[in-house]
Amino acid sequence: MIETLTTRRLELRPWRAEDAPDLYAVARDPQVGPAAGWQPHRSVEESAEVIRTVFASPETYAVVLRESGRPVGCVGLLFPSSSHFRIGATEAEVGYWIGTSWRGRGLMSEALGALVRRAFEELELTALWGCCFVGNGASRRVMEKCGFRYLRTESGLQGLADGSSQTGEILSLTRDAW
Ligand SMILES: CC(C)(COP(=O)(O)OP(=O)(O)OC[C@H]1O[C@@H](n2cnc3c(N)ncnc32)[C@H](O)[C@@H]1OP(=O)(O)O)[C@@H](O)C(=O)NCCC(=O)NCCS
């Protein structure tokens, strides 16, 4: 069962149907999706569909500003069946993005830190993995601030939704190291 996680500035909670306009406002921006491997949304209806399908997956959270109550980003875990690379049964891949207007304030590090804690303390996972396209320094830094360490660079990773492949940096964090 998905929880609500509360941090100093954020609430991480399940996505709701009524979030579609806020999601679209952020996800239509080409500075958001392509860096995380998906295309900008083209309509509020598309955002609503993503909430009903992709964001209904377990451990997928809207990143909501406590100050305004509005969702401005997303953070979640991908389990072995949906991960972009092979991971063990008790492991997960992390994924996240936040709207451009809210970047550079430490918000995603705060959100990912809370999810890492949940993954290890409540879900009892043994390791987390993350992958960012080469050149996405902000994403790599978010993971490093949460304790992830660089492992290797891999080419041929699934890139944009258009089927192209990209080179990515793989990082990981074990529960023992955390
Ligand atoms: C990656 C992303 C989630 C970061 O969100 P954010 O809330 O700005 O992250 P934070 O503020 O918590 O941390 C960003 C860190 O990266 C650093 N940073 C920013 N741009 C950087 C760059 N080009 N190179 C290296 N570090 C960079 C910041 O200085 C900060 O580190 P610091 O706190 O030590 O100063 C956001 O940029 C985003 O949504 N990008 C598009 C989607 C995406 O890339 N998702 C990840 C897919 S793997």
The ligand as an ORCA input file, in Angstrom:
! r2SCAN-3c Opt
* xyz 0 1
  C      17.493     16.336    -12.167
  C      16.435     17.166    -11.450
  C      15.370     16.216    -10.899
  C      17.083     17.924    -10.286
  O      16.069     18.511     -9.482
  P      16.430     19.680     -8.419
  O      15.277     19.808     -7.474
  O      16.909     20.878     -9.122
  O      17.658     18.981     -7.635
  P      18.385     19.516     -6.316
  O      18.201     21.000     -6.220
  O      17.946     18.655     -5.177
  O      19.909     19.140     -6.610
  C      20.514     19.474     -7.843
  C      22.014     19.448     -7.651
  O      22.643     19.388     -8.927
  C      23.550     20.476     -9.064
  N      23.577     20.804    -10.482
  C      22.690     21.532    -11.201
  N      23.078     21.564    -12.496
  C      24.204     20.809    -12.588
  C      25.062     20.462    -13.663
  N      24.819     20.846    -14.911
  N      26.138     19.668    -13.392
  C      26.380     19.240    -12.138
  N      25.591     19.554    -11.064
  C      24.520     20.331    -11.312
  C      22.977     21.540     -8.172
  O      23.953     22.505     -7.843
  C      22.549     20.700     -6.981
  O      23.651     20.282     -6.198
  P      24.078     21.054     -4.830
  O      22.876     21.018     -3.937
  O      25.230     20.287     -4.328
  O      24.403     22.474     -5.226
  C      15.780     18.212    -12.410
  O      16.795     18.986    -12.987
  C      14.941     17.572    -13.510
  O      13.777     17.255    -13.302
  N      15.542     17.375    -14.707
  C      14.811     16.821    -15.858
  C      14.403     15.376    -15.636
  C      15.558     14.499    -15.235
  O      16.678     14.702    -15.656
  N      15.262     13.494    -14.382
  C      16.251     12.528    -13.971
  C      16.372     11.476    -14.985
  S      17.729     10.387    -14.618
*
